[in-house]
Amino acid sequence: MTGTRDMPYLVLASGSPRRLALLEQIGIVPDKLLPADADETPDKSEPPRKLAARLARTKAEIARLRLETDGETRPTLVLAADTVVAVGRRILPKAETEEQADDCLALLSGRAHRVYTGLCLITPRGTRERLVETRVRFKRLATPEIETYLKSGEWRGKAGGYAIQGLAGAFVVNIAGSYSSVVGLPLYETASLLDGAGYPVRAEWAIRD
């Protein structure tokens, strides 16, 4: 991936198509995708907001170390994010089985939950971080609705067992906070971090149709 060459070199420490699409939505195309896998097991008694922040920081640091190992010497910005869904202090998994997704949806049915997205941007001058909290309320889900959603497979690998940008958008009664954060990358905060680090966020806007 290439951008305007007077821009800082931007690395997205993620392989998520959703995060890449969100960045592209605001005219930002990373120069490199460098997925960073980290153990996402919460520490004992770790609150969900701290987990989201820690995982974002860990992923950014893993990507930065890989760049150093590869001999990267250009001034580089490394952006990472992690999203955690929680009911109270209970952290919901990134569902990998129908049973996990079913348990998540049953818990979320008819109640509010919180979505935390941690952001970390490592720059040549230091590390910048943000944490975004969004409150989402689901309608009361009937058993046939859950069963049909499970058959869609959309839940697979998603925090809390759902993807708000897909079919599960029909479950949402209201949302207070950042919609893009629930999808996986809070755009306002991301743009602010990059802008503050000297990345020309709006460089490509003027030449768009």
N, C-alpha and C positions, 0 to 999 in steps of 0.2 A: 504494500500500500504506500502511496506517495502523496505528499502534500506540497504546498508552496515551500521552497527550500529555505526561505528566511525565517520559517517557523521553527520553534524548538521541536526536536524529535520526540514524538509522542508514542508511548507504548501503553496499550491496554492489557492489563494483566488478567485477561479473561478470554474464554472461548465461547461465551454466551452470545448467540445470535441476537437475543433481545437487547443486550447492552450495546452491541455494535449498532443495531438499528436505531436505538435511541440517540446515540451520539450522532449518527448520520442525519437524524431528523433535524438537529440544530446545526448542520453544516460542518461537522467535525469528523474527519476520517483519520483514524490512527495510522501511523507509519508502520506499526508492527503489532500483531496480536501475540501475546505471550501468556497462554493459560498457566495459572499457578495453582496447583493442587495443594490443599492444606487439610490437616485433620480438623474436621468441623465439630468434633465432640466437645460439648461444653465442659469447662472446668467445674469442679464441685461447687455448687451454690452460685454459679456465675449467672448474673442477670442477663436477660436477652439483649438489652441495649449494649452491654459491655462485650458480649459475644460478637455482635455484629461489628463493633469497632475493632475488636482484636483481630477478627478474621480478615477484615479489609486491610489492616496494617500488615498482617503476616503475609498475605498474598502479594502486596506491593513489594515487601522486602524480599520475598522469594524471587520475584521477577527481576528486581534490581540486581541481586546477586548473580542470577543467570546471565544478565547482560555483562556484568563485570568479568565473569568467567569466560564469556565469549569474546572478550577484548573490546567491548564497546567503549569508545572514548568521547563520543559526541555529547554535548549538553542534552540531557534527556529528562523528560517528564514521564513518570510511571504512575498510571492511574489504576486503582483497584477498588472493588466494591463487594459487599456481601450483604445479603438480605435475610433477615430472621423474622419468622412469624411466631407470635406468642399470644397465649391467653393468660393474662396475669403474668406470673413468673414461669409458667409452663411453656417451654420451647417446643414447637411442633417440628417434626422432621421434614426433610426433603423426601417426599414419598417415593419409594421405589417399588412398592407392592400395592395391589388393590386393597389389601387389608389395612395398610398404613393410611392410604388415602381415604378409605371409608371411615376410619377412626377420626381422622382430622376433620372431615366434613361433618360428621356427627357432632363433634365438639363445637365447631364453628356455627352450626345451625341455630338461627334465631338469636344470636348474640354478637357483641362487638369483640373485636380482637385488635391487636396492634402489630404493625409491620415496621421493623427497624431496618434501615439501610445505612451501613457504615461506608464512608468514603475515605480513601487515603490517596494523597498525591505526593510522591517523592520527587523533589526538585533538586537541582544542583545546590540550592541554598538551604535546604532543609525539608521537613515533612509537614504537610498541611492536612488536617483531618476535619471531617464533619460527620454528624450523626443526624439522620432524619427520621422522625417518628410520625407515622400516619395511622389514624384510627379508621377501621373498616367495620361496618355492620352488615351481617348477612340476614336474609330473610329466613324464616323457618323452612327448612328443607324437608319435603316429603320423601319417604323411602324410594318411590319410583324416580324422583329427580336425582337422587344420589346414585342410584343404580345406573341410570342412563348416562350420567356424567362419567362414571367410572368406565363405562364401555367406550367412551371417546378416547381414552388414553391420554388426554391433555394434561392430566395431573402428574404424569410421570416426571420425577426429578424436580418437581416444584415445591418450594417451601410452603408448608401448610396444606399441600395436596390440591392446589388450584392455581390457575393462571387467570388473573383478572382481565387480561387483554383478550381472552378467548371466551369460550362459552360461559364460564363462571361469572362473567360480567353481569349475567342475568340474575345472579344471586345477591348482588350488592344493593342494599337499601340506601345506604349513604356512606360517604367517605369524607373524612376531615383530615386534610393534609395534602401530600403530594401523590397524585396518581402515578406519575412516572417512577416514583420510588417503589411503589408496590409492584410495578412491572420489573424493576431491577436496577434502575439508575435515576436518582432525582436530578432532573435536568437543570433546574435553577441553581442548586448548590454545586453541581458539577461545573457548570459554566462559570460560576463565581470563583471556584478554586482555580480553574485554568486561567481565567482572566487575571487573577491576582498573582499568578506565577509567570505572567508575561506571554501567555499563549494567546494569539490573536483570534479569539473565538468567532468574531464576525467577519473574518477575512474573505470568506467565500460568499457571503450573503449578497453582495452587490451584483454579482455576475450570474445570479440565478434567474431563470425565466420568470 
